[in-house]
Amino acid sequence: MQAITINTLLAMKQAGEKFVTLTAYDASFARVLDDAGVDVILVGDSLGMVVQGHQTTVPVSMDDMVYHAACVASQTERALLMVDMPFMSYASVDQALDNAARLMREGGAHMVKLEGGRVQLPVVQALTDHGIPVCAHLGLQPQSVHKMGGYRVQGRDESTARTMLLDAEQLQQAGADILLLECVPAELAKEISANLAIPVIGIGAGADTDAQVLVLQDILGITPGKAPTFSKNFMHGASSISDAVKRYVAAVRQGEFPAAEHSFK
C-alpha cells in the first residue's frame, strides 16, 4: 500500500484524476476511511460541532486538535493526514509555527490547514520555509462565521470573486500546497481551479475542483439538525458504514458527486 503524498495529489491534478477527502475524528473511523480508499483524511475543527456539540468551530482548542489528530493518525496508513489549525492558533507567525509543529509532532499531521486570504501570506510563507505543508482555505471560513454574519455563500459578486481569485494566486505563490474552497459559486471555483497549479479541494464549490471533501457525519446521515444542501447522505442504499464511504469515494472519482443540486450559482 503506497502512502499518498503531496506529489501524489499534484500528479492526480495534472492527470485530471479526482481525489477524495473526508473528515474523521477518531481511530475507528480513520481505519474505515483509510481502508475505503479515501486519499486525504481531514481532522477538521468541525469536530467542535459534530463531536463536541458546539454551535460553531470557535471553541475548539489546540489540545482538542492534537488529541483527535493523534487518534486518527494511529490508524491511518495510506491517506495523507490533514489537520485544521483552530481559531486564533495562527494569529502570528511564531504562534503558527509552534502550533503547526505540535500538530505534526504530537498529532501526526502531514499537513496543516488554515483559513484566510492575503492576511495569511506571512504565515503560509513561514510555515513553508520551515518545511510544513499547508492547505489554505478560502470562501466560507467557519472560524469567521460571526464576522461574516452567518454561513453564507462567498464570492457571488464580481468584487469578492476577483479578490478570492487574487488571494488564491497569492497563497499559491507564498507556498500553499493545496487550496480548499468552501461554499463558492461553481463557476468561480472552476476558474480558480483552472488558474492554479496546486490542487483545489471543494466543498459546496461545484464539480470542477480537483477533489471533494465532506464531513463524515453528513454522508452517514447523522448530522445534528439540518444537513448542508451541498452534502449527500450516502447511507441511503448502503449495506454498512464502510459501504457508504466506498460509495462516496466512487462517486467523487467518477464525477457523479457533486451534482448540480449540491452546487451554488
matplotlib code that plots the C-alpha trace (Angstrom):
import matplotlib.pyplot as plt

x = [0.0, 1.7, 1.1, -0.5, 1.8, 1.6, 3.3, 0.7, -2.1, -0.3, 0.2, -3.5, -4.5, -2.1, -3.7, -7.2, -7.9, -10.2, -9.0, -11.2, -11.2, -13.3, -13.2, -12.5, -12.0, -11.2, -9.3, -12.2, -13.5, -9.9, -9.4, -12.7, -11.8, -8.2, -9.4, -12.1, -9.6, -10.0, -6.9, -6.9, -8.3, -9.1, -9.2, -11.4, -12.2, -15.8, -15.4, -16.5, -19.9, -20.3, -18.4, -18.4, -21.9, -21.0, -22.8, -19.6, -15.9, -14.7, -14.5, -12.1, -8.7, -5.2, -5.3, -8.5, -7.0, -3.8, -5.8, -8.1, -5.3, -3.3, -6.3, -6.7, -3.0, -2.8, -5.0, -4.0, -1.6, -2.3, -4.2, -2.5, -3.5, -4.5, -5.3, -7.1, -5.4, -8.2, -9.4, -6.7, -3.9, -2.1, -2.6, 1.2, 4.0, 5.6, 2.3, 1.6, 5.0, 4.7, 1.2, 1.8, 4.8, 2.6, 0.1, 2.9, 5.0, 2.2, -0.7, 0.9, -0.3, 1.2, -0.2, -2.0, -5.0, -5.7, -8.4, -7.9, -6.7, -3.9, -3.7, -2.3, 0.5, 3.3, 2.1, 1.9, 5.3, 6.9, 5.3, 6.5, 10.0, 10.1, 9.1, 5.4, 2.9, -0.1, -3.6, -5.1, -8.9, -11.0, -14.7, -16.8, -14.5, -16.3, -13.9, -15.0, -18.7, -19.5, -17.7, -19.2, -22.7, -23.5, -22.9, -23.3, -22.0, -19.0, -17.8, -21.2, -20.4, -17.7, -15.6, -15.4, -14.9, -11.9, -10.5, -10.8, -9.1, -6.2, -6.0, -5.8, -2.9, -1.0, -1.4, 0.0, 2.9, 3.5, 3.9, 0.4, 0.4, -3.4, -6.3, -9.8, -12.8, -16.0, -19.4, -18.3, -20.2, -19.3, -18.1, -15.8, -14.4, -13.9, -11.9, -9.7, -9.0, -8.0, -5.8, -3.8, -1.1, -1.8, -4.7, -8.0, -10.5, -14.1, -17.0, -20.1, -17.9, -19.2, -17.9, -14.8, -12.4, -9.7, -11.2, -14.2, -14.4, -17.4, -18.0, -18.2, -21.4, -23.1, -22.5, -23.7, -26.9, -26.3, -25.7, -27.4, -30.0, -30.4, -27.8, -26.0, -27.5, -24.1, -23.8, -25.4, -26.4, -24.5, -26.0, -29.2, -28.9, -25.7, -25.2, -22.8, -20.8, -17.8, -20.1, -21.3, -17.8, -16.8, -19.9, -18.8, -15.2, -16.5, -19.0, -16.2, -13.7, -16.3, -17.5, -21.0, -20.8, -21.4, -24.4, -26.0, -28.2, -25.1, -23.6, -24.2, -24.6]
y = [0.0, 3.2, 6.2, 9.4, 12.4, 16.0, 14.8, 12.1, 14.7, 17.1, 14.3, 13.4, 17.0, 17.1, 13.8, 15.1, 12.5, 13.4, 12.6, 12.1, 13.9, 13.1, 14.1, 11.7, 12.4, 9.0, 5.8, 3.6, 5.8, 6.6, 2.9, 2.7, 5.7, 4.5, 1.0, 2.5, 4.4, 8.0, 9.9, 12.7, 12.4, 15.8, 16.1, 19.2, 21.7, 20.8, 18.3, 21.2, 20.9, 17.2, 15.7, 18.3, 19.7, 23.4, 25.8, 26.9, 25.7, 28.7, 26.9, 24.1, 24.3, 23.2, 20.4, 19.2, 19.1, 17.4, 14.7, 13.9, 14.1, 11.5, 9.2, 9.4, 9.1, 5.8, 4.0, 5.9, 4.1, 5.2, 8.5, 11.9, 13.3, 17.0, 18.8, 22.1, 24.8, 26.0, 29.5, 32.0, 29.4, 31.2, 34.8, 35.5, 33.7, 32.5, 31.2, 29.4, 27.8, 26.5, 25.2, 23.6, 21.9, 20.4, 19.1, 17.4, 16.2, 15.2, 14.8, 13.0, 15.5, 15.5, 18.9, 21.7, 23.8, 27.4, 29.8, 33.3, 35.1, 37.6, 38.4, 34.8, 35.2, 35.8, 32.7, 30.5, 31.6, 31.0, 27.5, 26.7, 27.9, 25.6, 22.6, 22.4, 21.6, 24.0, 23.8, 27.3, 27.8, 30.4, 31.1, 30.4, 30.4, 28.8, 30.3, 33.8, 33.0, 35.8, 38.3, 37.0, 37.2, 33.5, 30.6, 32.2, 31.5, 33.7, 35.2, 35.8, 39.4, 40.5, 42.3, 39.5, 36.9, 38.8, 39.2, 35.5, 34.7, 37.0, 35.6, 32.1, 33.0, 34.8, 31.9, 29.6, 31.9, 32.0, 28.3, 26.8, 23.2, 22.8, 25.2, 24.4, 26.3, 26.2, 27.4, 29.2, 29.5, 26.6, 28.8, 30.8, 27.6, 26.2, 29.4, 29.3, 25.5, 26.1, 29.0, 27.3, 24.7, 23.3, 21.0, 22.6, 20.8, 21.8, 21.6, 23.2, 24.5, 22.6, 19.6, 21.2, 21.3, 18.7, 17.0, 17.0, 17.0, 16.4, 15.9, 12.2, 12.6, 14.3, 11.4, 9.0, 11.0, 11.6, 15.3, 17.1, 19.4, 20.1, 18.7, 21.1, 21.4, 20.7, 17.3, 13.9, 11.0, 8.0, 5.7, 5.5, 2.2, 1.2, -2.0, -0.6, 2.4, 1.1, 0.6, 4.2, 5.6, 3.5, 4.8, 8.3, 7.5, 6.1, 8.9, 11.5, 9.6, 9.0, 12.6, 11.7, 13.8, 16.7, 17.0, 20.4, 20.3, 20.2, 23.3, 27.1, 29.7]
z = [0.0, -1.2, 1.0, -0.5, -0.6, -1.8, -5.0, -5.5, -5.3, -7.7, -10.2, -10.0, -10.7, -13.7, -15.0, -14.4, -11.8, -8.9, -5.4, -2.3, 1.0, 4.1, 7.7, 10.6, 14.3, 15.9, 15.3, 14.4, 11.6, 10.4, 9.8, 7.8, 5.7, 5.0, 4.0, 1.8, -0.3, 0.9, -0.2, 2.3, 5.8, 7.3, 11.1, 10.9, 13.6, 12.6, 15.5, 17.6, 16.1, 15.2, 18.2, 20.9, 20.2, 19.9, 17.5, 15.8, 15.5, 17.6, 20.9, 19.6, 21.2, 20.1, 22.7, 21.1, 17.7, 18.8, 20.6, 17.8, 15.2, 17.2, 17.4, 13.6, 12.9, 14.9, 12.2, 9.1, 6.8, 3.2, 3.3, 3.7, 7.1, 7.1, 10.3, 10.9, 12.9, 15.2, 15.9, 16.8, 16.8, 14.0, 14.7, 14.5, 12.6, 15.8, 17.2, 13.9, 13.8, 17.4, 16.9, 13.5, 15.0, 17.7, 15.2, 13.3, 16.2, 18.7, 16.3, 13.4, 10.8, 7.4, 6.5, 8.4, 7.1, 8.0, 7.0, 5.4, 2.3, 1.8, 5.6, 6.0, 3.4, 6.0, 8.0, 4.9, 3.8, 7.2, 7.5, 4.0, 4.7, 7.7, 5.8, 7.0, 4.2, 4.1, 2.8, 2.5, 2.9, 1.1, 0.6, 3.7, 6.7, 9.6, 12.2, 11.0, 11.0, 13.4, 11.3, 8.1, 9.6, 9.2, 6.9, 3.5, 0.0, -0.7, -4.0, -5.7, -6.7, -9.0, -6.5, -3.9, -6.7, -8.1, -4.6, -3.9, -7.2, -6.4, -2.9, -4.2, -6.6, -3.8, -1.4, -4.0, -4.6, -0.8, -0.8, -0.1, -1.4, -1.6, -1.6, -0.1, -1.4, 0.7, -0.4, -3.5, -6.8, -9.1, -12.0, -9.7, -8.2, -11.7, -12.7, -9.6, -10.0, -13.7, -12.8, -10.0, -10.4, -6.9, -6.3, -5.2, -2.9, -3.0, -0.5, -1.9, -4.7, -7.7, -9.7, -11.3, -8.4, -8.3, -5.2, -2.9, 0.9, 3.1, 6.8, 7.7, 9.8, 6.8, 4.4, 7.1, 7.7, 11.4, 11.3, 14.2, 12.8, 9.1, 6.8, 4.4, 1.0, -0.6, 1.1, 0.4, 2.6, 1.2, 3.8, 1.6, -0.1, 1.6, 3.5, 6.1, 7.0, 5.1, 2.1, 2.4, 2.5, -0.6, -2.4, -1.7, -2.9, -6.1, -6.7, -6.4, -8.6, -11.3, -11.3, -10.1, -7.0, -6.6, -8.9, -9.7, -6.6, -4.4, -6.0, -5.9, -8.7]

ax = plt.figure().add_subplot(projection="3d")
ax.plot(x, y, z, "-o")
ax.set_aspect("equal")
plt.show()
